[in-house]
Amino acid sequence: MNIKELDPDSSPQAAFGARLRRLRVERGWTQDELGAEMGYSSTHLSSIETGRKMPTLRLARRADAALGAGDTFEREWREMRHGSLLEGFPEFLEHEGRAVEIRLYEVGVMPGLLQTPKYASVLAESALRRGAITPEQAEERVSLVAERQAALVRTPPPMVFAVLDESCLRRPVGEPSVMEEQFGRLIEFAEQPNTMLQVAPFDMGARRPFDLPITLLTLSDRSVVSYAESAQRGHLERESTSVLPLLTAYHQLQAEAPSQAASVALIDKLRKGTP
C-alpha cells in the first residue's frame, strides 16, 4: 500500500494530520479501527491525516478520547482556528466565555452572539465569494458563532445587555426569510430573564455616545475589560482608567435608547414586513 508522506511543518493542518497518524500507528490501529472508535469513516480520517480536510472541534475531541491524548488535539485545533481570526480576537473569546456580564453595541450587522445559523452562513458565504476567506475558514466562522452562543446557556448564565444600531435591522442579509428568522431570534433573546435588548434608532443622532461597535465584559472579580476592532486587529483593554468611562457611556446609551418593549415592537413590525 502506498502511504503518502506527510510534512508536519507545511501547515498546522498537516501537523494535526501527522500527529493523528503517528498516534494511530503507535497503537497498531488501522484507519478503519480508529474510525470505529471515533465514529468516522476511514475515508474521512484519511483526508484528515493527509491534510486534505480541516478537522472540526468534534473530531479533535473524539481523537483525544480515542487515543488517550488528553486535550492535545483540541488545543491544536483551537490554535489552527485562532490563526485565521483577527489578531486580538482569540484572547477576547477566552474572556467572553467566562464573563458574568456582557454589554455590546453593534452597528450594521447582527452581533455574533445573536446571529442565527442561516444569518451567519450568509455572511461567511459572502466573504468566501469575495475571496476574503477559504471554504474551511467559512465553515469555522459559522461553527464559532454556535460555540460562542453556548456561553449564553451555561450555569449560571451571564447577564447580556445588547444595544443594536437601527442599521443592524435595516441592512438585509440573505433572503427575506433569513431576516425574518433573525428578527424572531432577537425577540426570543429579549424574552430571556438574563437579557436586555434595545435598538438605538437613527434619530438618536448626536446623543449616541459610540460611533463604532464595542463590547464590555464584566469578569467574576467584577473587573471590566473592553474590546473593539479596527480593520487589522482587535484590541482588548484592561486599564480601568480607559474602560470605566466606556462603561459610563454605555449606561448613557441605554438611558437614551428606547425601552426593550418599544425595541421589540419595532423588531416585530419588521419581522411582519411592516415599515
N, C-alpha and C positions, 0 to 999 in steps of 0.2 A: 504494500500500500504506500502511495506517495504521501508523505507528510509535509505540509507547507512549512517552510522555515519562517520563524517569527522574529521580528526586530523590535524588542520591547522599547527601544529608545526612539522609535519613529514617531510615536504619538502616545498620549495617555490611554487611548482606546486600545492600542496594540499591547501596551504594558498590562492592561487589565486582562486581555485575552491570553497573553503569555503566562500570567500567574495562574489563571484558571486551568490552563492545560497542564502546567507543571504540578500543581497540587492534585489534579485528577490522576496523572500518570504515577505520582508517588503513591497513591492509594491503590494503584493497579486496576483502576476502573476504565472501562470504555466510555465513549460519549453516550452510548445507549444507557449504560448503568448509571452514570451521573445524571442523565436526563430523567431517568425514572425516579431518582431521589429528589430532584428539584421540580419535577412537573413540567419539563420542557422536552421537546423533541431533540434527537441527536443532530438533526439538520440545523436547528436554531442554535444549539451550543457550538456547533462547528463554525457558524458565521460569527459568533461572539469571540471564539478563540482565535480566529484569523483576522479579527478586526474589521470584518465587513459590516457588522451591525453594532450600533451603540447599545450597551446594556442599560436596562432600566433599574430603578431602585428595587423593585420587587425581585428581579433576578439576582441582584447583588446580595440582598438579604438571604435569599434561598441558597446561594452559593456559600455564604458564610456558615449557614446552618448545616448544609450537607457535608462540607469539607472541614468543619470544626475550625474555621478561620477567625473566630471572634467577630469583630466588625471590620475586618480588613477590606473586604470587597465593598462594603457600604461606604467606608471612608474614601476609598479610591474613586468610587462613583461620584461622591459629593465633590471631590477635588476636580474631576472632569467636568461636572455640571457647572461648578462655580467658575471654571476657567472661561466659559462663554458668557458670563454675566458681567454687567457693568462693574468696573472697579469700585470697591466700597460696598456693593450690594450684599455679598455673602455675609459680611460682618453684621450688616443691618438685619438680615434674616435671623441670625442667631439671637439677637436682642428681641426681635418681634415675637419669636416663638416662646419667649419667657415673660414678656411684658404683662403687667396686671391691668394696665390701661393703655389703649391705643387711640390716638387722636389723629385724624387725617383730613387733609384738604386736597382735593383733586380738581384739575382743570382739563377739559377737553376729552377725557377718556375715563371710563369707569375704573376705579381703583381695583387692583388685583384681588384684594380680599373680598370684593363684592361681585366679581365677574362670574357669569355663567360659563360652563364649558364651551358652549357654542360661541359666545362673545369672544372668549379667549382664543378660540380656534381661528376665528375670522381675523383677528389681529395678527396671529402668528402666520397665517397663510398669506396675508398681505405683505408682511416683512419678507417672507420666503420668495414671493413673486418679484419683489424689488431686488432680490439678491443680497439682502442685508444679513440673512442668516441661512444656515444649512437646514435640510429636512430634519436632521437629528436635533438641532437646536430648536426648531419649531415644535417638535414633539415634547422636548424637555420644558419649553416655556409653558405649555398647557399643563403638563404634569406639575410644574412648580406652583401654578395657581391653586391646584387642588391641594397640594401639600401645605401651602400657607393657610388655606381656609380651614384645614383640620385643627389649627391652633384655636379657632373660634369656639370649638366644641369640647375643648379639654376641660378637666375638672380641677379647680373651679375655672369657668371661662373668664376671659378678660372683659372688662368694660370697653366697648368700642364706640367712639364718637366719630361720625363721618359727616363732613360738610362737603357737598358737591357743588361746584360751579354749575350754573344752568347749562353751560356748553356741554357738559357730560351727558345731559339728557337730549339736547338738541342735535348733537352730531350723530348721524346714522352710521351704524356699523353693521354690515351684512344686510340680509333681507329684513323686511318689516317684522317677520316672525321672531328673528333674533332679538330685536329691540323689545318686542312685546314680552318675550320671556325674561329679558333682562330687567325690565320695569317690574315684572312680577317678583323677581328675586329681590329687588330693592324693598318692595312692600313687605315681603316676608322678613327681611332683615330688620326692618323698623318695628316689627311686632315682637321681637325677642326681648326678654326682660333685661338683658345686659347690653343693649344697644341704643343709640340715639342717631337719627338721620335727619339732616336738614339740607335744603337746597338754597344756595346763595344766588338770587336772581340777578340778571344783567343790570337791573335798575338800582342795585346797591351802589354801583358806581364807585366813587372815591371812598365810600365808607368801608370798602373791603380792605382789610389790613394786609392781605397777601396777594401778590400778583402771580406767584408760581406755586406749584404743589409743595406740600410739606407734610411730614409725619412726625408726631411727638410720641415717644414711648415712656411710660412710667414703669420703672422696674420694681421688683419686690422690696427693695430697700428704700423705695419712694424717690430715688433719684430719677431725673428726667433726661433723656437724650433726644436729639432731633436728627432728622435725616432729610436731605434734599439732594436733587440731582442736577448736574449740568449735562451737556451733550456728551462729555467724555467720561465722567465718573460720578459716583455718588459720594456724598460727604456726611459722615456721622459725627455729630458734635456732642461732646460730653460736658464741656465747660459751662458751669451754671450761670456765669455772668452773661453768656451768649444765649443759653437755652431758656432761662426764665422769662426774658422779655418776649420770646416767641410764644411761650405758654400764656402769658397775659394777652398777647394779640389774638391768640386762638379763642380765648374766652370772650374777647370783644367781637370776634367774628360770629360766635354762637349767639351773642346777645343781639346783633344786628340782623341776623338771618331770620326768615320766617320760622315759626314753630314746626315741630315734627308733623303735627296734624295737617298744617297747611302745606307742607312739603310733600307729604304722602298724597294729599288730594291732587296736587299738580301732577305727580308721577302717575296716578291712576287715570287722570284725564288723558295724558299722553299715551298710556297703555291702551286706552279705548279708542285712540285716534281722534280725540277732541283737541283742537288747537289751544 
